[in-house]
Amino acid sequence: MTAVAKFDFDIAFQEKIAAMTIRDLEFNNRTDGLVKPDYFENQADAALVNIVLNHYKTYRTIPDSKILIAKVKGEVGKTIREDMMDEVKESIGRIFKEDISDVDFMAEQVSTFARNQEMTQAITKSIDYLEKGDMDKIFEAVQKAMEVGLSDMEREYDFWDKADQRKDRRLALESGEIEPDSIPTGIRALDAVLKHKGWGRRELVSFMGPPKSGKSMSLGDFGIRASIQGYNVIYFSCEVSDEIIGERAEAHVSRTSMSDLAEKAEEACERVKDVGKKAGKFIIMEFPTGTLSPADVTRILNNYKAKGVLFDMVITDYADIMRPSVNYGDPIQNSKSIYVDLRAIAGVFNCAVLTATQTNRDGAKEKTAKMEHVAEDFNRVRIVDLLITINKTDEERAANEARLYFAASRNQEGDFSLRVKQDLSKMMVITKVLGVES
């Protein structure tokens, strides 16, 4: 086994894996959890990989060369011995000259490489276990090594083989035997037109409208409704202060206009406390515009997960004014990466992600904004699972009415509007559904 490892995964191969781990974010995303520092025979390479993997685990991005060097200096005397520094410097120079263009091929090889290295280590450990006569430990070590990299097989979906499973699930959903894998909106008429009878887990939903159209109100409304139903919600705000969002949520829960909250302070407070006894979490985090990235969201969600808190709904208010996890130097590519990463968060954390985007000038003039009226980057439409535009004429605004137009959808029918009554003074974008218009 060792001989095979030396032949297939020699020092040159290991150096290429190290270079890709240290320099390529896509490679890390595709091989997350498979590469380990102790797989590398060169101790300097292993030390650098360890630093980058720890950074990636925390921020879901990779450090640039300046940050890497700063982190290396910080590890001297800790994970890096002082007498290793010449080797580490040499390793940095070599790694940043290495060709890392063949990402697809190398990513495919990592599972085999990881399994091979684990098996080599298992066999080495087994010598000690054999001397102690502990055969169970030998079997456990080898079995664990054989399973490395095989988790991808869990993604396999055999269409023909799962016909009965699909049928049984449809019938169970129809009969009410099982609940849809979603977070109910809190409004039956809205749930009725949604594919999952609520906001689908592992999906990204975006509300689109011109400035001051109620995008943040919509996000806050559906966030607090989910929390009231017992779901855990976290709200990342890049525009509105946490205090304002808190005031709006209190107005919603207490059914009190924001302008009357001071006058009815005691009554509103008691109502919030009473409802909160059975509610899920509703965490609000405020970030200055342009400072929150999907990597930050991931890091924060992982921190809560470590404390045993999982969120059913993640709200970012809003994606257009977030920063990318990696700055590509191109506004369109940066925008695309934000939306791709937010949708990935929905999948990784099995939650519904809600955000918002701006309508362009032409869309703001139309009676009904459609997907082609998205501002700046059409990738925002391509990536989201559901795009709902917020529309209202002057007459509708005066009557506290609006139309929620289902402009684009990946998993359900669209091209229709939900006419609704609103009370934005209480952060309620829907107080009543007036009807459906094709």
N, C-alpha and C positions, 0 to 999 in steps of 0.2 A: 504493500500500500504506500509506504514512504517513497519507494522508488518511482511509482507512478506520479506522486505529488511533485517530486523534483522535476520530472520530465514535462508534465502538463502545466504546472504552475510554478515555474522557476522564478528567479529573482527579477528578471526582466518583466515577466507577466505581473508580478506583485508590484513592481514600481509603477506600471501603467495603471493598475487598480488604485494605488495610492494617489497618483496624480489626478485621476478622475474624481476620486472622493474629495480631494482637497480643492479642486478647481471647478467642478461641474455640478451645478445645482440639480439639473435634470437627472443626472446619474444618481445622485443621492435620493431624489424622489422615487426613482424606479427601483432602487436597491435597499430602501429603508429597512434597517434591522438585520441585514445580511452581512455587511462588512464589519469586522471587529479588529481592533488594533493588534491583538495577539496572533492574527493570521499572517503577520509580516515578519520575515526573518531579519530584515534590517531594522534595528532598534530606533534609529532616527526617523525612518518612515513611519514606524508604528507610533512614535510619540506625536508626530504631526497629524496623523490620521485621528488619533485620540482627541486632540484639541479641536479639530474640525467637526468630528462627530458630536462632541459635547455641545459645540456652538449650534450645530444643525438641530440637535434634539431640543434645544431651548428656543431658538428663534426661527426654525424651519427655513433657514437660509445659510449660506456659507460666507465666511469672512473674506474680505479682500486681502491683498498681500500685506498692506500696512497693519490691518487689524490682526492678521495671523502672526506677524512678527512681534507685535505688542503682546499677544497672548503667549507666545513662546517665551519672551522675557519674563512674563509673570509666572511661568511654570518652572523656571530654573531653580533648582534646589527642592522642587516638589516632585513633579512627575518626570522632570528632565534633570539628570545629573549634570553638574558643571563640566565634568570631563567629556560630556557628549556634545557640547556646543559646536565644536568644529564639524562633527559629523552632521549635526542638524542643519548648519549653514550650508554645507555641501549638498544635503538632501533637498533643501529649499531651492537652491539654484538648479539642480537637476530636474526636480518635479515641475518647475515652471517653464522648462524647455521641452518637456515630454509632449509628444503628439497625443491629443485626447479627442481626435475627430471621430474615431470609430465607436461612438457611444452605444449604438444598437447592439453590435456584436459583443462588446465587453459586458454590457448589462445582462445579456443572455447567459454569459459564462459565469456570472457571479454566484448563482445558486450552486452550481457544480463546484466552484472554487471553495465556497463556504463549507459545503458538505464534506469536501475532501479534507480541508484543514481541521474540521471538527473530528473527522474520523481518525486523522493522524494523531490528534491530541488524545482521543479516546483510547487508541491502541497503546499509547505511551502510559496513560493512567492505568490501563488494564494490567500492566506488568506488576504494579504495586498491589492491585486487587488480587491478582493470581497468587502472589506470594502469601497473601493473607487468607487465601481460600474463599474470597468473597465473590462468588460467581454472579450473584444478583447485581452487584455493582458493575461488573463487566457488561452484563446484558443491558443494564440501564444506560451506561455510557455509550455503547454502540448504537442502541436504539435511538437515543437522543440525537446522535450524529447523523443517522440515516434520515431523520425527519427534517433536518435543516434544509430550507429552501423548497420544501414540498408543499408549503401552505398555499402556493399559487394554484394547486390542483383544486383547492376548495372553491375557487372561483368558477370552476367548470359547471356549465348548465347544459345538460343533455336534453334538448328540445323534445325529441321523440319519446324519451323515457319518462318525461314529466307530464304527459297529457292528463293522466288521472289526477295528479297533484294540482294542476291548474284548475281542472273541473271542480274538484272538492273544495278548493279555496273560493272559487266564484260562488258556489252554492252556499258555503258557510258565511260569506260576506252578505249574500242576499238575504239569508234567513236571520242574520244578526247573531249567529253562533260565535263568530269572531269579529273583532272590531277592526276597522281600517287602520293601516299603519300610518297614521297622520295625527296632526294636532287640530282638533275642531276649531273653527273660527269663532264660535260662540254665537253665530247667526245661522239658523237652520236653512234659510233660503239661499244663503251663500254656499254653505256646505253642499247643498243639493246640486249646485252647478259645478262643483269641483270634483275632479277625477277621483281623488282619494277621500272625498267627504270631509275635507279639511286641508290644511297646509301639509303637503307630502314630506315625509322624512326623506333625507338624502336629495332634496331638491332646493333649487335657488329660485326665489320669487322676487320680482322687482316691480315697484310701483313707479309709473312715469307720469310726469306732469311739469308744467311750467313753474317758475318760482311762486311761492305762496299759494300753491294749489291744494296743499294738504297732504303732501308726501310724508312728512314727519309725523303728522297727526295720524295718518293711516298706520304707520309702523308702531307708534305708541298705542293706538287703539287695539290692534290685534295682539300686541305683546301683552298688555294688561289683561285682555280677555283670556289669553292662554294661561296666564298665571292664576287668574281667578278660578279656572277649571282644575287647578292642581298641577299644571306643568311648570317646569323650571325654565325661566327666560332670562337671557342676558342681553342688555341693550347697550351697544357701543355708539356713542354720539360724537360726531365730528363737527357739529354745527350748533346744536342747541345745548344749553347748559344742563347739567344734571338736576339742578334745582327747578328749572322750568319744566323739564320732563316729569319730575316728581309732582309738581303742582298740577300739571295736566292729568297725570294718572289719578291723583286724589280727586280732581273734579269728576273724572270718569266714574270712579268707584262710588263716590258719594252722591253722584247725580247733581252736582252743584256747579254752577257757572264759575269759571276762574275768578271773575270779578266779584263774586259773592263769597269766596272762600274765607276772607278775613272776617266778614260779618257772621258767617256760620262756621267758624273755626272749630268749636267744640263738637258740634254735630257731625261735621265732616270727618274729624279725627276719630271719633268713636266708630263711625261707619267703616272707616279704613281698617281700624284695629279688628273689628268684628269679622270683616271679610277676610282679612289677612290670616286669621286662625286656620282656615282651611285651604289657603292659597299655596301655590308653589312659589319658588323664589322669583323675584323680579329685581335683578341686579342692574344698576345703571352705571356705566363708566364713561366719563367725559374725556375726550382727547382734543387738543387743538387741531384745527383743520390742516390736513396734509401730513399728519404725524402718525396716524394709525395704519398699520399694514396687515395683510392677512397673516403674516408670520407672527405679529403681535397677538392677534386674535387666537391663533393656534396655541401659542405659548400660554396665554391666560386660561384657555379652556383646559389645557393639560395640567396647569397648576390646580385648578378646581377639581379636575378628575383625580389628582393625587390625594385630594382631601375627601374624596368620595362623592363629589357633587357633579352630576351629569346634567347638561342642559338639553331640553327638548326643542327649544327655539333660540336661534342666535340672530340678533338684529344689528345691522350696521347702517347707521344713518349719517352719510350714505356713501355708497361705493365710489361715486364720481369724485369725492373729495378725500378719499383715502390715498395713501402712498403705496407703490408697489413694494413687494418684499425684496425684489432686486430691480434696481434702476437700469433699464435697457437703453436709456438715452433717446427713446422714441416715444412720444405721447400715446400713439395708438397701441404699440406693443405693451407699454406700461398699463394702459387701461385694460387691455385684453387679459394680462396676467392677473390683475386684481380680481376680475370676474371668474377666471378659471380657478384661482386659488379659493375664492369664496365657495364655489360649487364643490370643490374638493373637500372643504371643511364640512359641508353638509353630509358628504358621503363618509368621511372618516369618523365623524362624531355622531352619525345616525340622527341628525337633527334637521329641522326645517330652518333654512336661512332666508331671512327677509331683508331686502335693501331697497334702494330707490335710485332713479336716474332722471336726468333733465330731458324735457322736450325741447327740440330746437325752435327757432323763431317761427318757421312756417307752421309747425305743429301747434304752437301757442295761438295762432290765428284761426285754426280750424275748429269747427264745432266738435269734431271727434279726432283726437290724435291717434295715429296708427303707428305700427312698428317702424315705418320708414321715416317717422318724425323724431326718432331718437337723436339726441345731440352728439355730434363729434365722431362716435365710434359705433358702427353697426355690429361689431362683435358682441356688444352688450345684449343685443337681441338674440344672436345666435347661441350664446352660452346659457342664458337663463332658461329655466324650465317653464316659467310662466311670466308673461309681461302683462300687467294691468295698467291701463292709462286712466288718469283722473280727468274728467271733463265736466265743464259747466259753462253754460251761457250766462249772460248778465241776468237774465230772467230767472234762471235756475239758481244762481247764487243768491238772488234776492229772496227766493222762496226756500232757501236752505236745502237745495236739492243738488244732486250730481249724478253723473253716469260713469260707472266703472266698466270700461271697455276691455274685453279680453282680446288683446291685440296679437299675441303670439303664444303658442303653447306647444310643448313637446309631447305631452302625454294625454291631451284631451282636445275636444273641439273648442274652437275659438270664434272670433268674429261676431260677437254679440255683446250687448251692453246690459248691465244691471242698473236700473234706475233706483236711486236710493234717497231717502230723507236723511239729513245730517243735523248734528248739533256740535259744531266745532268748539263752541265755548266750553264744552264738557269732554273734549277729545273723543267724540263719537262720530266717526265718519259714516256709520250706518246706524240709524235709530229704527229705520223701517225700510224694507225692500218694497218698492212700489210696482215693480214689474220687470220683465225681461224683454228686450228689444233686439230683433235680428238686424 
